[in-house]
Amino acid sequence: MLKNTITKHTEKMADITMCKGTNCPQKEKCYRFTAWIGEYQSWFIEAPIKDGKCDYYWGENAENIWNQLKDIVKGKE
């Protein structure tokens, strides 16, 4: 069973493409697997793992970095 099951927490839904983490050794540390799931969430069709690596891995600090980047972009508008 997936750690994160579909919920109706749309107010906390991650605005990212999620991953089901199939055969991924990093899934428990990846935001794309652990983030809140919304009713209209987008998903990778299959885990984007190639040669044992994932170019889309979103580690522990990634959400904080993403929020900082959004703030920077807002400041330039």
HELIX and SHEET records of a PDB file:
HELIX    1   1 THR A   10  LYS A   12  5                                   3    
HELIX    2   2 LYS A   27  LYS A   29  5                                   3    
HELIX    3   3 TYR A   31  THR A   34  1                                   4    
HELIX    4   4 ALA A   62  GLY A   75  1                                  14    
SHEET    1   A 2 THR A  17  MET A  18  0                                        
SHEET    2   A 2 SER A  42  TRP A  43  1                                        
SHEET    1   B 2 ILE A  49  LYS A  50  0                                        
SHEET    2   B 2 LYS A  53  CYS A  54 -1                                        
END                                                                             
